Each structure stands twice: as C-alpha cells, then as structure tokens.
Amino acid sequence: MRKSEQTRSERRLEHLKVIATDGGMKLTHQRLEIFREVAGTEAHPDAETIFRAVQQRLPTVSLDTVYRTLWMLHDLGLVTTLGPQRDRVRFDANLDRHHHYVCVRCGLVRDFESERLNGLRLPDAVKQLGSVVDAHVEVRGVCATCQQEQETLKQRGKPKKSSTPSALRRSRSLPPSSPRLPKRIGPARAR
C-alpha cells in the first residue's frame, strides 16, 4: 500500500470511530476489520470480496456480519454504494468528490477526479423529479487490460472454436450466470 493510501485509510478509520461512536454503533473488532478492509482499497469491493479478505484475518467472521456492518456503515454515511454491478452492490469508502470508470467487460471500477465534471449543472428536468442529494458521473468503457486482451486475440486471428463465450467466461472467472460475452466489444447499450 502506498503511503498516501495508508494515510487516507487511517483518516477514514479515525472518521469512522468518531461517527460510529456519535451514532451509538458499538465498535467491535469484527466491525473495525470490515471497515479497515473497505477503507484500505480503491477497488470498490463487494460484500463477498470483503468477507473473504477479512476471513483470512478473522476466521470466525460471517458473511451476514459483513453485510450487516456494511449497511450499518452506509446508514451512518461512512460508505456509499455503487451498483448493481453484475448483480452485486459494491461499497466505496472514498467520500471525497469523485467519479467512476467502470469496465463493461470485466467489471473493474476505478475512481477519478474531474473539476469539469464537478461543475456540471443538472438539467431542470431533474429538479422536477425531486431533490438531489448527490450526483456523480459513471463512465463506462472497456479497460486497458481488456482492450489489450482483445487486441492480442485479434493479432492471433479469430479465436478457435473452443473459445466459446462460456469458455471465455470461465477463463475470466465470471460466474456461470453472467450474461454471454458479446462477440464484439463496443459502446455499452442503454438498458
């Protein structure tokens, strides 16, 4: 972990302690470890990923405890959610003003900052829908790693018959219930 990330993570943890105490939340060792896991990464993990990481340090932690703690942190305003991403909600401890880049192929999520996007005015039509608590931009595309993989496949020629969508899905460790991969990767379609 880089020093700046460590400092950011420590600041988030101290902020959690203040807010949780003020909110009447009991700071158990498991809850602190769960928050430490969320606060220490920029990967926007889902609950199952957090569970697996915390379980390595605390084998007795349950998935239910992770979910309850994450939603409690959410209710206290200590984490935000992104999602649903491949049928799972992702959690983000970065409460600073930022936006997200999401790879439509592998699901990678990364933060980025943009003063220009921060300054966008919401259309009047949004105000007619109700009050706005927060707004951020979620940019969708194909990440550099997926682009490189796609380029490598193109250079080798068309994939062999064994490279079916289900074979590609297995090689990328996607769950069997994931939607079929498109034959060509292009701009995401609105759903």
C-alpha positions in Angstrom: 0.0 0.0 0.0 1.4 3.4 -0.9 2.0 5.9 1.9 -0.7 8.3 0.7 -3.3 5.4 0.6 -2.2 4.4 4.1 -2.8 7.9 5.4 -6.1 8.1 3.6 -7.1 4.8 5.1 -6.1 5.8 8.6 -8.1 9.1 8.2 -11.1 7.1 7.1 -10.7 4.8 10.1 -10.5 7.7 12.6 -13.5 9.3 11.0 -15.4 6.0 11.4 -14.6 5.9 15.1 -16.0 9.4 15.7 -19.1 8.9 13.6 -19.8 5.4 14.9 -19.4 6.5 18.5 -21.7 9.5 17.9 -24.2 7.3 16.2 -24.3 4.8 19.0 -22.6 2.0 17.0 -20.6 -0.5 19.1 -17.1 -0.7 17.6 -16.4 -4.4 17.7 -13.2 -5.9 16.4 -15.0 -7.5 13.5 -16.7 -4.2 12.5 -13.3 -2.4 12.6 -11.7 -5.0 10.5 -14.5 -4.9 7.9 -14.3 -1.1 7.7 -10.5 -1.3 7.6 -10.8 -3.6 4.5 -13.2 -1.2 2.7 -11.2 1.9 3.7 -7.9 0.3 2.6 -8.7 -0.3 -1.0 -9.7 1.7 -4.1 -11.1 -1.4 -5.8 -14.8 -0.8 -4.6 -15.2 -4.4 -3.3 -18.5 -6.1 -2.9 -19.5 -7.8 0.4 -18.3 -11.3 -0.7 -14.8 -9.9 -1.5 -14.6 -8.1 1.8 -15.8 -11.2 3.6 -13.0 -13.4 2.0 -10.3 -10.8 2.9 -11.5 -10.3 6.5 -12.0 -14.0 7.0 -8.3 -14.6 6.4 -7.6 -12.5 9.5 -10.7 -13.4 11.4 -11.8 -16.9 10.5 -15.0 -16.6 12.7 -16.5 -13.7 10.8 -19.7 -14.5 9.0 -20.9 -13.2 5.7 -24.0 -12.0 7.5 -21.9 -9.9 9.8 -20.1 -8.3 6.8 -23.4 -7.4 5.1 -25.0 -6.0 8.3 -21.8 -4.0 9.1 -21.6 -2.6 5.5 -25.3 -1.5 5.6 -24.8 0.0 9.1 -21.8 1.9 7.7 -23.9 3.0 4.8 -26.7 4.2 7.1 -24.1 6.3 9.1 -22.9 7.8 5.8 -19.4 6.2 6.1 -19.6 4.3 2.8 -21.5 4.8 -0.4 -22.7 2.1 -2.8 -22.2 1.6 -6.4 -24.2 -0.9 -8.3 -25.7 -3.0 -9.0 -22.6 -4.3 -10.7 -23.1 -7.9 -12.1 -26.0 -8.3 -9.6 -23.8 -7.3 -6.6 -23.7 -3.9 -4.8 -20.2 -2.5 -4.4 -19.1 -0.3 -1.5 -16.9 2.8 -1.6 -15.3 4.4 1.5 -14.0 7.3 -0.6 -16.4 10.1 0.4 -14.4 12.8 -1.4 -16.0 14.2 -4.5 -15.1 11.8 -7.3 -16.4 9.9 -10.3 -16.2 6.3 -11.5 -14.8 4.5 -14.5 -16.5 1.0 -15.0 -15.3 -1.6 -17.4 -18.3 -3.1 -19.1 -16.4 -6.3 -19.9 -14.6 -7.3 -16.6 -16.4 -5.1 -14.1 -13.3 -3.1 -12.9 -14.2 0.1 -11.1 -11.8 2.9 -10.6 -12.1 6.4 -9.1 -11.1 9.6 -11.0 -11.4 13.3 -10.2 -12.6 16.0 -12.6 -13.2 19.6 -11.7 -15.0 19.9 -15.1 -17.5 17.1 -14.2 -17.9 18.5 -10.7 -19.1 21.8 -12.3 -21.8 20.2 -14.4 -25.2 21.7 -13.9 -28.2 19.4 -13.5 -31.0 19.9 -16.0 -34.2 21.4 -14.7 -36.0 18.1 -15.5 -34.1 16.5 -12.7 -35.3 19.1 -10.2 -38.8 18.3 -11.2 -38.3 14.7 -10.1 -37.3 15.7 -6.6 -34.4 16.9 -4.5 -30.9 15.8 -5.4 -28.7 14.5 -2.5 -25.6 13.8 -4.6 -24.6 13.3 -8.2 -21.5 11.7 -9.8 -20.6 10.6 -13.3 -20.1 6.9 -14.0 -18.1 6.5 -17.2 -18.4 3.1 -18.8 -16.0 1.6 -21.3 -13.5 -1.2 -21.9 -10.5 -1.0 -19.6 -6.9 -1.1 -20.9 -6.4 -4.7 -19.8 -9.5 -5.9 -21.6 -8.5 -3.9 -24.7 -5.1 -5.5 -24.6 -6.6 -9.0 -24.4 -8.9 -8.1 -27.3 -6.0 -6.8 -29.3 -4.0 -10.0 -28.6 -6.9 -12.1 -29.8 -7.2 -10.1 -33.0 -3.4 -10.4 -33.7 -3.6 -14.2 -33.3 -6.6 -14.4 -35.7 -10.1 -15.4 -34.9 -10.5 -17.4 -31.7 -10.5 -21.2 -32.1 -13.8 -23.0 -31.9 -13.1 -23.9 -28.2 -13.1 -20.2 -27.3 -16.8 -20.0 -26.9 -18.4 -17.4 -24.7 -18.7 -20.0 -21.9 -15.0 -20.9 -22.2 -14.1 -17.2 -22.2 -16.3 -16.7 -19.1 -14.6 -19.5 -17.2 -11.1 -18.1 -18.1 -12.1 -14.7 -16.7 -13.5 -16.3 -13.5 -17.0 -14.9 -14.1 -20.0 -16.7 -12.5 -21.9 -19.0 -14.8 -24.9 -16.8 -14.5 -23.2 -13.8 -16.1 -24.6 -12.7 -19.4 -22.9 -14.0 -22.5 -20.0 -12.0 -23.6 -20.6 -10.0 -26.8 -19.0 -11.2 -30.0 -17.5 -7.7 -30.4 -16.9 -5.2 -27.7 -18.3 -1.8 -28.5 -20.0 1.0 -26.6 -22.4 0.0 -23.9 -26.0 0.0 -24.9 -28.6 1.7 -22.7 -30.8 -0.7 -21.0 
